Amino acid sequence: MSFLPFQFREVLTTTCAVSQGDSLVVAVSGGPDSMALLHLLAGVQQQLDLELVVVWVDHGLRPLETEAEGRVVQNAAKQFNLPFIASFVDVPSFAREQHLSVEHAARDLRYHVLRKVLHEKKADSIVVAHTADDQTEEILIRLLRGSGRKGISGMRARSGDIVRPLLFTEKQRILDWLAEQRIFYCQDSSNTDLKFTRNRVRHELLPFLEEKFDAGIRQSLRKSGDSLATDEALLEELTEEAFGRVVRKVEQAQEAESVMRLTRQPFISLHPALQRRIVEQLLWQLGARASYGHIMSVCRAAATGRNKSELHLSKGLRVGVFREYLEFSYPAGHTSWRGRLFA
C-alpha cells in the first residue's frame, strides 16, 4: 500500500501549518497532480475537520479540451460533496494588454481568481499541487533568468496564503498512486508545447543535464534550493529588523502618495547584502520596480550622494538626497514626468 497519504497528511499539518478546522480553497485543473491533491485532501477532510471548496479556472487557451476538464473536476467535487466554482479568464487578451508571456499572464489571472474566492469564502489558505518536479524546474528557470538568492531557493511549502503539500513528492510517485487508486485525470496538451520555457526545461534541458552531466541533477538542485531557503529565512529576519531601524513613513497633514525616508548613516553602516534587501523591500512597498540597477543607484546615493541631488526611478518615483536621509516620493503621482524636486 502506498505511503503517500500518510506523508501528505504529515506535510499538510506540519510544514504547511494547516490546522484542524481550517477552510481551504483547492485549485484543481483536472491534471494528475491536482486530481491527486483533491483526492488526498478529501481523504483527510473528516480527520482534520477541513472545509474545502474546489476551484477550476478556464484560461481560454485550449477550447477543445477545457470543457471536458471542467466536467472531470466538477464530477470529482460532486463525488466528495464539495462546493465547485468554475471561472473563465481571458489569458491571451490580458497577456497582450500587460505585455506578459502567456505563462505569466495565466499564473497572474489564476491566482487572482483563487484569492477572490479565498476572500469571498473567508477561507484560511489556497492549496495548489506543485510537486518536487515543479520545484526542480522552477529553481533551474530562475537560475537561468539570473534570479537572486531568494529566487533560486525555490518555492516554499507555505508562502503566505499559499500551501503546497505535494512539494516534496516526485511526480512519478503521484502517477503510481493515481494508477493504484484508479483515479481518472486529464492530460493537458500544452504541457508538450516547446514554445513555453517550462516545457523546454522539462523535456529538453533537464534530460540533457541528466544524461551528459549528472543523473542526480534534480535532487541536487532541490538540495541547493533548500539550503538557500534556510539562509534566506535568516536574511529575511535580519532585513525586517534593520528595515524598522532605518526606514520610516513621513506623516502628512493631507492624504497623498506615501513618502518614505531612509536614514543615511545607519543605513550605510549595514552589510551591503542587507542594504540591497532593504532598498528592494522599500521599492516594493512603494509600488515601484525593484530592478538591480535601481537598487544599486539608491545604495550609491545613500553612500556618496550630494545634498539636494535626486534620482529618477520608474513611474514617477523620485528620490531626494538630503544630508541625513533619502526621501522617496511620487510628486506627480504614479506616472512618468520630467519635473525636478529641486530648482
N, C-alpha and C positions, 0 to 999 in steps of 0.2 A: 504493500500500500504506500502511496506517495506521502512523503513527509511535508509536501508543500503547504497544506492547510495549517499545520502546526507552526511552521516558520512564518507564514503570513500573519497569523494572529499575534505572534511574538513581536514582529517588526511593527505591526499596526499599533499595538498598545504601548510599546516601549520607545523605539526610535522615532516613530511618527507621533507619539504622545496623543493618540486618540483615546478618549476617556469613556467610561461607562455612561451610557445615555446620550452620547453626542449625536448631533444631527449632521449628516454628510450629504453633499452633492456629489454624485458619481458620474464622471464623464465617460460615456460609453459610445464608441464609434461603430461597434459591430465586428471589429477585427479580433484576432486571437488574444492579444494582451488585455484589451478592455473587457472582453467577454469573460476571461478568466478572473479579472478583477471583480466583476459583478457577481459571479457565482461564489467566489471566495468570501466576499463581503456578506452575501446572503447566508453563507454557511455559519458566520459568527454573529449575525444580527441579533438573534434571540439571546445568545450568551451575554453579549455586551449591551443589550437593550438599545441598539442603534436605530436611528430614524434615517432612512435612505430615500433619496429622490434621484431618479435616473434622468440624465440629460443627454440628448443626442443632437448634434449640430450638423446640418447640411451646409457645406461650404460653397455650393453652387459650382463645383468643378467637374463632377462626374455624373451628369443627369441620368445616364443609362444604368448606373449601379446604385445610386443612393436610395432610391425608393425601396429596393429590396433590403438594403442595410437597415433602414429605418424600421421596417417591419420586424426584422430579426431582433433588434434591440427592444422594440415595443413588446413583442411576444415574450421576451425574457423577463422584462419588468412585470408583465402580467402574470407570468408563472410564479413570481415571488410576491405578488400582490403589492407592488411598489408603484408610487406615482411616476409617470413618464411625461417628460417635457421635450418636445421637438422644436428646434429653432432653425430658421434659414438665414444665412448671411451671404452677401454678395462679395466674395473674395476678389474676383477679377476687377470689379469696379473700385473697391477700396484700395487694392494694390496700385492701380493707376493713379487714383486721386492722391495717395500719400507717398507715391514714388517708392514703394516697397516691393520686395520679392514676393512671389505668391506664397512661399513658405512662411515668411514673416507676417504677411497680412492675415493668413489663415490662423496662425497662432494668436495674434492680437485679437481678432474677432472672436475666436473660440473662447478665450479667457474672459473677454468682455461679457459674453453670454453666461458663462459659468458664474462669474461674480455677481451678475444681475440676479440670477436665481438664488445665489448664496444670501444676498441681502433681502430679497423678497421673502424667502423662507426662514430668514433669521437663523440660518444654519451655522455650524461651527467651522467646517472645513470643506474644501474641494478635494476629492480623491481622483488622481489620474494614474494611468497604467504604465508609466515609464519603467523600463526594465534595466538590468545590468548592461545589456547590449546597447540600449539607448544611451546610457551613461558613457560607455566607451566611445561611441560615435560623437557624442556632444563634446567630450574632452578634446578629441582629435580635431574636430571642426573649429573649436575655439582656439586651439593651439595654432592651427593654420591661419587663422584670422588675426593672430598677434594679440590675443587677449592677455590681460594681466593675471596675477596670482588667483584672484577671486574667480575669474572666468574659467581658467583651466583646472580649478579644483572641482569643477563639475556641478551637478545638481545635488540638492540636499533631500534626504528622506522627508524632512519637514522644512518648508520655507514659507514663513508667514501663514497664509490661509491655504496653502497647497501641501498635500501629503502624497507620498509616493511609496506605498508599502511593498511594491514589487521591484524596487530599485536595486536590490541585492540578488535578484533572481534572474538567471540566464534564460533567454527566450526558449531554448530547446527544452528546458525543464517545464516551462509553461505549456509548450506544444504537446509534450508527453502526457502531462496531466489532463489536458483537454481531450486527448485521444482516449486516455484511460476512463475518463468520466463520460465520454461520448457527447461532448458539448459541441454544438454547431457554431461556426463562426464564418465571417465573410473574409474574402481576400480583396484588398484594395489594389486595383491595377496600377495606380500611380506610384506604388512602392517599388516598381521596377523601372520607372521613367528616369533615365540618367540625366535629364536636364536639371534635376534637383540635386543640390550639393550633398544632402544627406545620403541620397541613393548612390551617388558616385563613391562616397566614403564607404558605404556599406558593402557595395557589390564589387568595387574595383580596388580602392586604396587599402582597406583592411586585409582583404585576401592576399594582395600583393605583399604587404608587410609581413604577414604570417608566413608566406611561402619563402620570401627572399631574405628576411631579417630575423624574425623571432616568432616562433609558433605560439608563444605565450604573450604576444603583444597586448591582447585585450585585457588580460589580468594585470599586466604591468602598468598600463595606462590608468586602470581603476585604482591601483595601489598608490600611484603618484598623485592622483586626484584626491584620494583620501588623506594622504599626508599633507597636501597643500590645504585641504579643508580644515585640518586641525590647526595649522599655523594661521590660517585666515580667521578662525574664531578668536584667537588671541589678539590678532591685529585689530579686529573689529572692536573688542573691548577697550583696547588702548586708544583707538581712534575716538570712540564715543566719549571717553573720559577727557581726552585732550581737547576735543571739539567744544565741550562745555566750558573749558577754561579760556579759549582764545577767540571764540565767535559769540556774538550777541546780536539780537534783533533790536533795531532802533525803534523806540516808541515814538509814534507820530500822533499829532493832535487830530488829524483828519484821516479818513480812510484813503489809502493809497497803496501802490505796489510795495511789497516788502523791501525794507532797507536793512542790510546786514553789515556788520563791521567785524573785521579780522584784525586783532591786536598784533602789531608787527613784532615787537621784541619777544614776547613769549612764544610766538609762532616760529620765528627763525631759530629759536633755541632747541626746537624739537628735531628729532631724526628726520632726514629727508623723506623716508617712507611714510611717516605719519603726516608730514606736511602735504604730500601729494594726496593722501587719502582724505585729509580734512578739506582740501580745496575741492576735490571731486564731490564729496558729500555736500558741501556748501553750494556748489553749482547745481547739483541735482535738486536741492531744496528750493532753489530759486527758479527752477524750471528751465535751466539752461543746459546746453550741450557740454558735457564734461570731456572734451577731447584732450588728448595728451598735450597738444600744443597750447591749449588754453590753460591747462593746469600748470604747465611749466612757466608760462608767462606770468601767472599770478604769483607763483613762488619766487620768481626773479624780482618782480615788483616789490614784494614784501622785503626781500633782502637788500636790494640796491635802488629801488625806485625813488625818483626825485619828488619832493613835496610839490603838490599841485600838478603832477603829471597824471595821465589816465590811460586805461586800457579800454578798447572797444571789443567786446565779445559778441556772441551771437544774439540775434533777435532783440537788439536794443539794450542789452545789458552793458552797463558802464561800471568800471572800477576806478574810483577816485583814489589817488595815492596821497596820503597825508603823513605827517611826521610820525604820529603814534599808531596809525591804523590805515587799513584799506577799507573803503566803503563801496558796497555793491548795491546798485540800484537800477531801476528802469525809468529814467526821467521822462520818456515819451511813451511808456507802456511797452508791451511785448511786440515791438515792431522795429524794423531797421530804420535808422535815421542817421544823419550826418552831423548833428549838432555836437557841441563840446560842453563839458561840465564847467570848464574854467575859461574865461575870456582871455 
